[in-house]
Amino acid sequence: MIKWLITPAIYGVLCLTAVLSSASELRETPAVRAYKRASASVVNIHTEKSAQERDSVFASSRGRKINGMGTGIVIDERGYIVTNHHVVADVELIRATFEDGSDYDARVIGVDKEQDLAVIKVDGTKTFKVAPFGTSSDIYLAERVLAIGNAYGYRHTVTEGIVSALGRDVEVNETQSYRNLIQTDASINPGNSGGPLINMDGDVIGVNVAIRAGAQRIGFAIPIDDARKVVARLISVEQMGLGYHGAILRDLKTATQKLLIIENVLSDSPAQRAGLKAGDVVLKAGSLEVSDSVDFERSLLGRKPGDNLDLVVRRNDRDEKLNFALGQSNISLVQSQAFRPASAGINETEAQRFWQILGLKLAPIAADQKLLTGTRYRGGLRVVDVRPDSPAASNGITKGDILVGLHDWETLSVENVTWIVNKSNEIKLNPIKFYIVRGQETLFGHLQTASRQ
């Protein structure tokens, strides 16, 4: 009798457990699982710039601040993030906030205005979660997608829709147009720019870019395969003048595979000396599994010329192990012969102009200060002060850094900086790439310079 009474009780508990389990399964839809997979790699971006008065060279100190917003996607665990160029264009401050609430100052690494893409970097002690990247080569019309972003400043807003069309060309204004976009009816609001469009596997398949003015539920995203080709170039050590490999790379992406193929190898290059050959498929670089050119360029970040890297390639259906040594950049900072001779030392007006345009006060390095020992640089200028809210401050340059280069030119003297600023103004170069040495590390970024009056 007792046994008979207990059995229904146990049966009831089992039924309740089954109902609860079923309810949980109903709630955790593919969309929920997709969001969970990607959300930690989505970054909310807040920016600040001055609305400058034009009646005085000192106007920026009185100008009101304009706040902007956008979104980014983590592409490397060391804090490299892709976003839209228009999100960070002309700004003085970039702040990146992650899903867990942690936030960091960020600086611009590289931009492509035409493609409306930029790479920024945050410096933190933790390892950042890299987004799960898919491919845009196998997108289905009408497949469900999510857009994640900083909509109207509301962090990690999620909207759902479908892929409405592919291959769209969009004219935004007289200066910005896009080609080959993904169209979606997932709501893409102000602040979503630079954020991910993800499929129901949680893979990033696009970078959200545009809202069609006056249109309802029509948004656009750059296909991720197109975006990653641009990102690979922006983070390339060759592009940044930090190293040389000499391999011509080609991405091959289909529904079933993502491969990095060596298209060609330049003569007498580090790639050739390592034994790389045209047709090789790169499988691994160091500890990093390689699926495209972004992964290969990531493996070289932080390495110096002469550093060794183990490669695994597939050749004739066999895996081969190679040892690769990064070479010296073939885009040298040393172009001192191009400098026009300075007739006299820098005057107070020029010093004030540097302070206004760059936000830097510079001084020569004393002969007995071995601040560049162990580096490849012939000399530089010590940063003795940085103006708050200046281009230099917003890009992380601090007192004590050594400025060793601007754009393609080295900065051995204050006269060099005078020439570079004049030259960059002449050729309308803005932003200006900078190189600084901090300790034994070379850092780089782009200065979006203030108004030059």
C-alpha positions as CSV (number, residue, x, y, z in Angstrom):
1,M,0.0,0.0,0.0
2,I,2.8,2.4,0.9
3,K,4.5,1.6,-2.3
4,W,1.3,2.4,-4.3
5,L,1.0,5.8,-2.6
6,I,4.6,6.8,-3.3
7,T,4.5,5.9,-7.0
8,P,2.0,8.6,-8.0
9,A,4.1,11.2,-6.1
10,I,7.2,10.3,-8.0
11,Y,5.2,10.3,-11.3
12,G,4.0,13.8,-10.5
13,V,7.5,15.1,-9.9
14,L,8.7,13.5,-13.1
15,C,5.9,15.1,-15.0
16,L,6.6,18.5,-13.5
17,T,10.3,18.2,-14.4
18,A,9.4,17.3,-17.9
19,V,7.0,20.3,-18.2
20,L,9.7,22.6,-16.9
21,S,12.3,21.1,-19.2
22,S,10.0,21.5,-22.1
23,A,9.2,25.2,-21.2
24,S,13.0,25.9,-21.1
25,E,13.5,24.4,-24.5
26,L,10.7,26.4,-25.9
27,R,12.2,29.6,-24.5
28,E,15.8,29.0,-25.6
29,T,15.1,29.4,-29.3
30,P,17.8,29.4,-32.0
31,A,17.8,33.2,-31.8
32,V,18.6,33.1,-28.1
33,R,21.4,30.6,-28.6
34,A,22.8,32.7,-31.5
35,Y,22.8,35.8,-29.4
36,K,24.5,34.1,-26.5
37,R,27.2,32.8,-28.8
38,A,28.1,36.3,-30.2
39,S,27.1,38.8,-27.5
40,A,30.4,38.9,-25.5
41,S,32.3,39.9,-28.7
42,V,30.1,42.9,-29.4
43,V,31.4,46.3,-28.2
44,N,29.3,49.4,-27.5
45,I,31.2,52.5,-28.7
46,H,30.8,56.1,-27.4
47,T,32.7,59.0,-29.0
48,E,33.3,62.6,-28.3
49,K,34.4,65.5,-30.4
50,S,34.3,69.3,-30.2
51,A,32.0,71.5,-32.2
52,Q,34.6,74.2,-32.8
53,E,34.1,77.9,-33.2
54,R,36.0,79.1,-36.3
55,D,36.9,82.6,-35.1
56,S,40.0,81.8,-33.1
57,V,42.8,79.2,-33.1
58,F,42.0,78.7,-29.5
59,A,38.3,78.0,-30.1
60,S,38.5,74.3,-29.5
61,S,39.2,74.9,-25.8
62,R,35.8,76.6,-25.6
63,G,33.9,74.4,-28.0
64,R,30.9,72.3,-26.9
65,K,31.2,68.6,-27.0
66,I,29.2,66.4,-29.4
67,N,28.6,62.8,-28.3
68,G,28.4,60.0,-30.8
69,M,27.6,56.3,-30.6
70,G,28.2,53.1,-32.6
71,T,29.1,49.4,-32.2
72,G,32.1,47.2,-32.9
73,I,33.1,43.6,-33.2
74,V,36.1,42.0,-31.6
75,I,38.5,40.5,-34.2
76,D,41.5,39.7,-32.0
77,E,41.8,38.7,-28.4
78,R,44.3,41.5,-27.8
79,G,41.6,44.1,-28.2
80,Y,41.4,44.8,-31.9
81,I,37.9,45.8,-33.0
82,V,36.3,46.4,-36.3
83,T,33.6,49.2,-36.7
84,N,32.5,51.7,-39.3
85,H,34.8,54.5,-40.3
86,H,31.9,57.0,-39.9
87,V,31.6,56.0,-36.2
88,V,35.1,57.1,-35.3
89,A,35.8,59.8,-38.0
90,D,37.0,63.1,-36.7
91,V,36.5,62.2,-33.0
92,E,38.7,63.1,-30.1
93,L,37.7,60.4,-27.7
94,I,36.6,56.7,-28.2
95,R,35.3,54.7,-25.3
96,A,34.5,51.0,-25.8
97,T,32.1,49.1,-23.4
98,F,31.8,45.4,-23.3
99,E,28.8,43.2,-22.4
100,D,30.1,42.7,-18.9
101,G,30.2,46.5,-18.3
102,S,34.0,46.9,-18.5
103,D,35.0,49.8,-20.5
104,Y,38.3,51.1,-22.1
105,D,39.7,54.0,-24.0
106,A,40.3,53.0,-27.6
107,R,42.5,54.4,-30.4
108,V,42.3,54.1,-34.2
109,I,44.6,51.7,-35.9
110,G,43.6,52.0,-39.5
111,V,40.7,53.3,-41.6
112,D,39.2,52.8,-45.1
113,K,36.9,55.7,-45.8
114,E,35.7,54.4,-49.1
115,Q,34.6,51.0,-47.6
116,D,33.5,52.7,-44.4
117,L,35.5,50.4,-42.1
118,A,37.9,51.1,-39.3
119,V,40.0,49.1,-36.8
120,I,40.3,50.4,-33.3
121,K,42.2,48.9,-30.4
122,V,41.6,48.8,-26.6
123,D,44.4,48.0,-24.2
124,G,43.4,45.7,-21.3
125,T,44.9,43.1,-19.1
126,K,42.3,40.5,-20.0
127,T,41.8,38.3,-23.1
128,F,38.9,39.5,-25.2
129,K,36.5,37.1,-26.8
130,V,36.8,37.0,-30.6
131,A,33.6,37.0,-32.5
132,P,32.5,33.7,-34.2
133,F,32.9,34.7,-37.9
134,G,31.0,32.9,-40.6
135,T,31.0,33.5,-44.3
136,S,28.7,35.6,-46.5
137,S,29.2,33.3,-49.4
138,D,26.3,31.0,-48.6
139,I,23.6,33.4,-47.3
140,Y,20.0,32.3,-48.0
141,L,17.4,34.8,-48.9
142,A,14.8,34.9,-46.2
143,E,17.0,33.2,-43.6
144,R,16.6,34.7,-40.1
145,V,19.2,37.0,-38.8
146,L,19.9,39.2,-35.7
147,A,21.4,42.6,-35.5
148,I,23.1,43.5,-32.2
149,G,24.1,47.1,-31.4
150,N,24.2,50.2,-29.3
151,A,20.8,51.4,-30.7
152,Y,20.2,55.0,-29.6
153,G,22.8,54.4,-26.9
154,Y,20.9,51.4,-25.4
155,R,23.7,48.8,-25.1
156,H,23.4,45.4,-26.7
157,T,20.0,45.9,-28.3
158,V,18.9,42.9,-30.3
159,T,16.5,43.0,-33.3
160,E,15.5,40.1,-35.4
161,G,14.5,39.8,-39.1
162,I,15.3,38.1,-42.3
163,V,17.8,38.6,-45.2
164,S,15.6,40.6,-47.6
165,A,18.0,40.9,-50.5
166,L,21.7,40.5,-51.5
167,G,24.0,42.6,-53.7
168,R,22.4,45.9,-53.0
169,D,24.2,49.2,-54.0
170,V,23.3,52.1,-51.8
171,E,24.1,55.8,-52.3
172,V,24.0,57.5,-48.9
173,N,25.1,60.9,-49.8
174,E,27.5,62.7,-52.3
175,T,30.6,61.4,-50.5
176,Q,29.5,57.9,-49.3
177,S,28.2,54.9,-51.3
178,Y,28.2,51.2,-50.7
179,R,28.4,48.2,-53.0
180,N,27.2,44.6,-52.7
181,L,25.3,45.1,-49.4
182,I,23.1,42.6,-47.5
183,Q,19.6,44.0,-47.1
184,T,17.7,43.1,-44.0
185,D,14.4,44.0,-42.3
186,A,16.0,43.6,-38.8
187,S,15.8,47.1,-37.3
188,I,19.1,48.9,-37.6
189,N,18.9,52.0,-35.6
190,P,21.3,54.9,-35.0
191,G,24.1,53.4,-32.9
192,N,23.9,50.0,-34.6
193,S,26.6,51.1,-37.2
194,G,29.6,48.8,-37.0
195,G,27.8,46.0,-35.1
196,P,27.3,42.4,-36.3
197,L,24.6,40.9,-38.4
198,I,24.5,37.3,-37.3
199,N,22.8,34.1,-38.5
200,M,21.0,31.5,-36.4
201,D,24.3,29.7,-35.9
202,G,25.5,32.8,-34.1
203,D,28.1,33.5,-36.8
204,V,28.8,37.0,-37.9
205,I,27.8,37.4,-41.6
206,G,27.8,41.2,-41.9
207,V,28.8,44.5,-40.5
208,N,25.8,46.8,-40.1
209,V,26.3,50.1,-41.9
210,A,23.3,52.1,-43.1
211,I,19.8,53.2,-42.4
212,R,17.7,54.2,-45.5
213,A,16.2,57.6,-44.5
214,G,12.4,57.5,-44.5
215,A,12.3,53.7,-45.0
216,Q,10.8,51.3,-42.6
217,R,12.6,48.0,-41.8
218,I,15.2,48.4,-44.5
219,G,18.7,48.2,-43.2
220,F,22.0,47.2,-44.7
221,A,25.2,45.4,-43.8
222,I,28.6,44.9,-45.4
223,P,29.1,41.2,-46.2
224,I,31.6,39.8,-43.8
225,D,33.8,38.3,-46.5
226,D,34.2,41.7,-48.0
227,A,34.8,43.3,-44.6
228,R,37.5,40.9,-43.6
229,K,39.5,41.6,-46.7
230,V,39.6,45.2,-45.7
231,V,40.4,44.3,-42.1
232,A,43.3,42.1,-43.1
233,R,44.8,45.1,-44.9
234,L,44.2,47.5,-42.0
235,I,46.0,45.3,-39.5
236,S,48.8,44.1,-41.9
237,V,52.3,44.6,-40.5
238,E,53.3,45.5,-44.0
239,Q,50.6,48.2,-44.2
240,M,51.6,49.6,-40.8
241,G,55.4,49.6,-41.7
242,L,56.1,47.2,-38.8
243,G,57.4,44.2,-40.8
244,Y,57.5,42.4,-44.1
245,H,56.5,38.9,-45.2
246,G,56.3,39.0,-49.0
247,A,53.3,36.6,-49.4
248,I,50.4,37.4,-51.7
249,L,47.3,36.0,-50.0
250,R,43.9,35.0,-51.3
251,D,40.9,34.0,-49.3
252,L,38.7,31.2,-50.6
253,K,35.3,30.9,-48.8
254,T,32.4,28.6,-49.6
255,A,29.5,27.0,-47.7
256,T,31.8,24.1,-46.7
257,Q,35.3,25.6,-46.3
258,K,37.3,28.7,-45.4
259,L,40.8,28.6,-46.7
260,L,43.8,31.0,-47.0
261,I,45.8,30.3,-50.1
262,I,49.3,31.6,-51.0
263,E,48.6,33.2,-54.3
264,N,52.3,34.2,-54.9
265,V,55.6,34.6,-53.1
266,L,57.8,37.6,-53.8
267,S,61.4,36.9,-54.7
268,D,64.0,37.0,-51.9
269,S,61.2,37.7,-49.3
270,P,60.9,36.2,-45.8
271,A,58.0,34.0,-47.2
272,Q,60.3,32.6,-49.9
273,R,63.1,32.0,-47.5
274,A,60.7,30.1,-45.2
275,G,59.8,27.8,-48.1
276,L,56.3,29.0,-48.8
277,K,55.1,28.3,-52.4
278,A,52.2,29.4,-54.6
279,G,49.2,27.1,-54.0
280,D,50.0,26.4,-50.4
281,V,47.1,26.4,-48.0
282,V,48.0,27.9,-44.6
283,L,46.4,25.9,-41.8
284,K,48.2,27.2,-38.8
285,A,50.4,30.2,-37.8
286,G,52.0,29.8,-34.4
287,S,49.1,28.7,-32.1
288,L,46.4,30.3,-34.3
289,E,44.2,28.2,-36.6
290,V,44.1,30.0,-40.0
291,S,41.0,30.3,-42.1
292,D,41.7,33.6,-44.0
293,S,44.1,36.5,-44.4
294,V,42.8,38.2,-41.2
295,D,44.0,35.2,-39.1
296,F,47.4,35.2,-40.8
297,E,47.9,38.9,-40.2
298,R,46.7,38.5,-36.6
299,S,49.5,35.9,-36.1
300,L,52.1,38.6,-36.9
301,L,50.7,41.4,-34.7
302,G,53.1,42.2,-31.8
303,R,56.0,40.5,-33.5
304,K,59.3,42.2,-34.4
305,P,61.5,41.8,-37.5
306,G,63.5,38.6,-36.9
307,D,60.9,36.9,-34.7
308,N,60.2,33.3,-35.7
309,L,56.8,31.8,-36.4
310,D,56.0,28.2,-37.0
311,L,53.7,27.6,-40.0
312,V,51.7,24.5,-41.0
313,V,50.7,24.4,-44.7
314,R,48.9,21.9,-46.8
315,R,50.8,21.1,-50.1
316,N,49.9,18.3,-52.4
317,D,47.5,16.8,-49.9
318,R,50.2,16.6,-47.2
319,D,50.8,18.9,-44.2
320,E,54.2,20.6,-44.2
321,K,55.9,22.4,-41.2
322,L,57.8,25.6,-42.0
323,N,59.7,28.1,-40.0
324,F,59.0,31.7,-40.9
325,A,61.0,34.8,-39.7
326,L,59.3,38.2,-40.1
327,G,61.4,40.6,-42.2
328,Q,62.3,44.3,-41.8
329,S,59.6,46.6,-43.3
330,N,60.2,47.5,-46.9
331,I,58.3,50.7,-46.2
332,S,61.0,52.5,-44.2
333,L,60.4,55.4,-41.9
334,V,63.8,56.7,-42.9
335,Q,63.3,59.3,-45.6
336,S,65.3,62.1,-44.0
337,Q,66.7,63.2,-47.4
338,A,63.2,64.4,-48.2
339,F,63.2,66.9,-45.4
340,R,63.6,70.6,-46.4
341,P,66.3,72.2,-44.3
342,A,65.1,74.3,-41.5
343,S,66.3,77.9,-41.7
344,A,66.1,78.5,-38.0
345,G,65.0,76.8,-34.9
346,I,61.3,76.3,-34.2
347,N,59.6,79.6,-33.0
348,E,56.9,80.1,-30.5
349,T,54.2,80.4,-33.2
350,E,55.1,76.9,-34.6
351,A,55.2,75.4,-31.1
352,Q,51.7,76.8,-30.4
353,R,50.5,75.4,-33.7
354,F,51.8,71.9,-32.8
355,W,50.1,72.2,-29.5
356,Q,46.8,73.2,-31.2
357,I,47.0,70.7,-34.1
358,L,48.5,67.6,-32.5
359,G,48.2,68.4,-28.8
360,L,51.9,67.6,-28.2
361,K,54.8,69.5,-26.6
362,L,58.0,67.9,-27.8
363,A,61.7,68.0,-26.8
364,P,64.9,66.5,-28.2
365,I,66.3,63.4,-26.6
366,A,69.5,64.2,-24.7
367,A,72.6,62.4,-26.1
368,D,73.2,60.6,-22.8
369,Q,69.6,59.2,-22.7
370,K,69.6,55.7,-24.2
371,L,65.8,55.7,-24.6
372,L,65.9,53.9,-28.0
373,T,68.5,51.3,-27.2
374,G,67.5,48.0,-28.6
375,T,65.1,49.5,-31.2
376,R,65.6,50.1,-34.9
377,Y,65.0,53.8,-34.7
378,R,67.8,56.4,-35.2
379,G,66.2,58.9,-32.9
380,G,63.0,60.6,-31.9
381,L,61.4,63.3,-29.8
382,R,60.3,63.0,-26.2
383,V,56.7,63.9,-25.4
384,V,57.0,66.4,-22.5
385,D,53.3,67.3,-22.3
386,V,49.9,66.3,-23.9
387,R,47.0,68.7,-24.2
388,P,43.8,67.2,-22.6
389,D,41.0,66.4,-25.2
390,S,43.6,66.7,-28.0
391,P,44.1,64.3,-30.9
392,A,47.2,63.0,-29.1
393,A,45.4,62.4,-25.8
394,S,42.5,60.7,-27.4
395,N,44.8,58.3,-29.2
396,G,46.6,57.2,-26.0
397,I,49.9,59.2,-26.4
398,T,51.2,60.1,-23.0
399,K,54.0,62.1,-21.4
400,G,57.3,60.2,-21.6
401,D,56.5,58.5,-24.9
402,I,59.1,58.9,-27.7
403,L,57.7,60.0,-31.1
404,V,59.8,58.3,-33.7
405,G,57.6,58.8,-36.9
406,L,54.7,60.5,-38.5
407,H,53.2,59.1,-41.7
408,D,56.2,57.8,-43.8
409,W,58.8,60.1,-42.2
410,E,60.9,59.8,-39.1
411,T,60.9,62.5,-36.4
412,L,64.5,63.1,-35.4
413,S,64.0,66.8,-34.6
414,V,61.4,69.4,-34.1
415,E,62.2,70.7,-37.5
416,N,61.2,67.4,-39.0
417,V,57.8,67.7,-37.3
418,T,57.4,71.2,-38.8
419,W,58.1,69.9,-42.3
420,I,55.7,66.9,-41.8
421,V,52.9,69.0,-40.6
422,N,53.3,71.4,-43.5
423,K,53.6,68.6,-46.0
424,S,50.6,66.7,-44.6
425,N,48.6,69.9,-44.9
426,E,49.8,70.4,-48.4
427,I,48.7,66.9,-49.5
428,K,45.6,66.9,-47.4
429,L,46.8,64.0,-45.2
430,N,44.4,63.6,-42.3
431,P,44.5,61.5,-40.2
432,I,48.3,61.2,-39.8
433,K,49.8,57.8,-38.8
434,F,52.1,58.1,-35.8
435,Y,54.7,55.8,-34.3
436,I,55.8,56.0,-30.7
437,V,58.2,54.0,-28.5
438,R,57.1,53.2,-25.0
439,G,59.6,51.1,-23.1
440,Q,60.7,48.5,-25.6
441,E,57.4,48.4,-27.4
442,T,56.5,50.3,-30.6
443,L,52.9,51.5,-30.7
444,F,51.1,53.1,-33.6
445,G,47.8,54.8,-34.4
446,H,46.3,57.6,-36.4
447,L,46.0,61.3,-35.3
448,Q,42.8,62.9,-36.6
449,T,44.3,66.4,-36.4
450,A,42.5,69.4,-35.2
451,S,41.7,72.4,-37.5
452,R,44.8,73.9,-39.1
453,Q,44.4,77.6,-39.1
